[in-house]
Amino acid sequence: MVSQPEHSTSLTLRGPSSVVSRPSYSRTKRYNRSHAGGGSYIPQNEFPVFSYSGDVEIIVKAGGQVNRYLLHRHTLTRCSGFFEVSTSQEWSKAVTTTAPPASTDLARVGEHGSGAAESRAATGPDDTRPRKRWRYELDPGTGDEDIPMLVQKDEESSSDAAAPVAATSGAVSLFGGGSANTSVARSKGAPHATHANHSFFRSVANLGLGSNSGPAAAPLKEEEIALLRDYDNLFRIFYNYPPILDGVNIADAYVQCKSLLTLADQYDALAVVGPRVDHHLLQFQSRLWKQIAKYPISYLRLGYLARSKVIFQEALIHVVGQWPVGERSLRSALPESVMDIILDKVDELEDNVSRIEGRLFRLNLSTARGERVSPATSYLDWLAVSLFRQWLADNTSPPAPDRRIPSSREGNPLAPAALPQLASLGRTYRTLGGSSVGTYLGHDECKKFLKLTPELYSRENLRRFEKRLDELKGMARDLVRPLMGSGLELDLGGGRVNDGIGYLTCTTVGDRDLPWSVDE
């Protein structure tokens, strides 16, 4: 005897429909419904293709791949100055039509007209109000150095331009192509054309992005992948979606963010894109601060484009502390407003250093009776003061001028300043402000110095000489303490500046020092 599964033999009598409980979800909430087979399909009204409400078609082609977007003018103009100007009455090449959206035609492919009914419910029955629509295509340019740019197409030129694209990718315009009357005729008497649009929208629903590449299409180059990614991220941000950026490798994330910001700058959309990039990079925390310390010039420009106060401030402190290192690169990469801020901060730091330097050279010791030491009052103590001042002069003197390069006062803005480089001064003052007084002018140096006067050299005099010199070092440490402060986020982890940083990081950056507040 073969036993049957118990659950397969049970039979349940169903009562009237008013009594039998129904599923708690409605038809409109059946997620992940497959569109394969003969069932009807209703195009979605969501990013990146707003089938019912979109009025701006954007085609981005790179290599053998074509990405299509059907977006809204009011969203694009709110986020981008480029779209605001190009869709204005003066520059617009919009087409006015009274035909329903192309998506209405697509819905009529469904069985027994069910799709058409649902489409009319979404767009309104027989909605023939005048509509404007715009179409943009990415123009790669004619030269290797040309920057690809979206170009607005009118109806005739866009139809002609779309023909080779359709031939290679098997896709047509999301608007249906041709004039408005042609679109209406296609919906009534050309089901094969509607079916092509239906297939495209099905791929959009399944893949999230209209991409068409032939079966034998060559692999995309790295720059083509980056171009498609940047445009997709740009439009994602416009619709409040997070951009797809590397969240593990900060070096790759920097490259992607820089590329995205450059594109946003091209379309006058930095105010919208910048905060998203800022939010993404700040998630790296300590890894970000270390990268900024390694590449401050690169991150200064990125922070400027992203309008990131934290990144801009962090990079600016490094740049000012190492001035004039990288000055040529800074002048070529940043606008004059940012250079003015850098130079102002350099002047502030140099003024602070000069004031403290003057006080250091005036440091002196006192005798037991309270008199300032001099050769007449205490010759040995006076020698200690002399040695300290000589060390200070040797380590704060400007480098010998290069006679091959005219000075800045002679008209060369890239020449070294009169003062020594701030980076070398920073190392001197960090030595003076160190926690240990034995890091400079140590025992061996003191012994060697005293032996220059044999009649003074003795073990007792050497001990006294070192003790008095340590008093001077202690006073110097107190004087340079204001220069030891730091506004770096890098300090927050360990409570001190990284050992590899020898320059001064005491520059303060306030809200009024941000270039975008100055520009506004």
BELNOR-V895625 format. One record per residue. NEAR is the number of other C-alpha atoms within 10 Angstrom. Layout:
near-><NEAR | NEAR>
This chain:
near-><3 | 4 | 5 | 8 | 8 | 7 | 7 | 7 | 8 | 7 | 7 | 6 | 5 | 8 | 9 | 8 | 8 | 7 | 8 | 9 | 9 | 9 | 7 | 7 | 8 | 8 | 8 | 6 | 9 | 8 | 7 | 7 | 8 | 10 | 14 | 9 | 6 | 8 | 11 | 18 | 22 | 23 | 23 | 16 | 17 | 16 | 19 | 22 | 26 | 20 | 25 | 20 | 16 | 24 | 22 | 24 | 22 | 22 | 22 | 22 | 20 | 17 | 15 | 18 | 23 | 20 | 19 | 25 | 24 | 25 | 25 | 18 | 19 | 14 | 14 | 19 | 18 | 13 | 24 | 21 | 16 | 17 | 21 | 19 | 13 | 17 | 20 | 12 | 9 | 8 | 11 | 17 | 19 | 21 | 15 | 14 | 17 | 14 | 19 | 23 | 25 | 22 | 28 | 25 | 26 | 27 | 26 | 26 | 22 | 17 | 13 | 10 | 12 | 15 | 22 | 22 | 15 | 15 | 20 | 17 | 10 | 13 | 16 | 11 | 12 | 9 | 12 | 12 | 10 | 11 | 14 | 13 | 21 | 25 | 24 | 19 | 19 | 15 | 16 | 16 | 11 | 9 | 7 | 7 | 7 | 10 | 13 | 14 | 16 | 18 | 15 | 23 | 18 | 16 | 19 | 12 | 11 | 17 | 17 | 13 | 13 | 17 | 15 | 13 | 19 | 14 | 10 | 15 | 17 | 14 | 22 | 20 | 22 | 25 | 22 | 23 | 18 | 15 | 16 | 20 | 11 | 14 | 22 | 19 | 11 | 17 | 22 | 12 | 10 | 14 | 15 | 12 | 16 | 24 | 16 | 16 | 24 | 22 | 14 | 23 | 24 | 20 | 16 | 21 | 20 | 13 | 10 | 14 | 19 | 21 | 18 | 21 | 17 | 11 | 7 | 7 | 13 | 11 | 12 | 13 | 11 | 8 | 11 | 16 | 14 | 17 | 19 | 18 | 17 | 24 | 16 | 21 | 20 | 24 | 20 | 17 | 20 | 21 | 17 | 10 | 13 | 14 | 21 | 16 | 21 | 16 | 12 | 9 | 11 | 17 | 13 | 13 | 19 | 21 | 13 | 19 | 25 | 21 | 17 | 27 | 21 | 18 | 21 | 25 | 19 | 15 | 18 | 17 | 23 | 24 | 15 | 18 | 28 | 23 | 15 | 19 | 28 | 20 | 12 | 18 | 20 | 15 | 12 | 15 | 12 | 15 | 15 | 21 | 21 | 14 | 16 | 21 | 20 | 13 | 14 | 24 | 23 | 17 | 23 | 26 | 21 | 24 | 23 | 22 | 24 | 28 | 22 | 23 | 18 | 16 | 24 | 24 | 25 | 27 | 26 | 28 | 26 | 25 | 26 | 28 | 25 | 24 | 20 | 20 | 16 | 12 | 19 | 12 | 11 | 20 | 13 | 9 | 15 | 15 | 13 | 13 | 13 | 23 | 16 | 13 | 18 | 20 | 14 | 14 | 21 | 21 | 13 | 15 | 20 | 18 | 12 | 14 | 19 | 13 | 10 | 19 | 18 | 10 | 12 | 19 | 16 | 10 | 15 | 19 | 20 | 15 | 12 | 9 | 6 | 8 | 11 | 14 | 20 | 17 | 10 | 7 | 13 | 16 | 13 | 19 | 24 | 21 | 19 | 25 | 22 | 15 | 16 | 21 | 18 | 11 | 12 | 17 | 13 | 10 | 16 | 19 | 13 | 16 | 13 | 7 | 13 | 10 | 7 | 6 | 12 | 15 | 17 | 13 | 10 | 9 | 9 | 11 | 13 | 14 | 18 | 21 | 16 | 12 | 13 | 18 | 21 | 23 | 20 | 20 | 23 | 22 | 17 | 18 | 26 | 19 | 18 | 24 | 22 | 17 | 11 | 12 | 19 | 12 | 10 | 14 | 18 | 13 | 14 | 8 | 11 | 17 | 19 | 11 | 17 | 19 | 13 | 10 | 9 | 9 | 8 | 14 | 16 | 13 | 10 | 9 | 15 | 19 | 14 | 15 | 22 | 18 | 14 | 20 | 23 | 18 | 15 | 20 | 22 | 17 | 16 | 21 | 22 | 11 | 18 | 22 | 15 | 14 | 19 | 19 | 16 | 18 | 16 | 22 | 18 | 21 | 15 | 12 | 11 | 8 | 9 | 13 | 21 | 13 | 6 | 7 | 16 | 19 | 25 | 27 | 24 | 18 | 21 | 17 | 18 | 8 | 11 | 9 | 18 | 19 | 20 | 16 | 10 | 12 | 8 | 5>
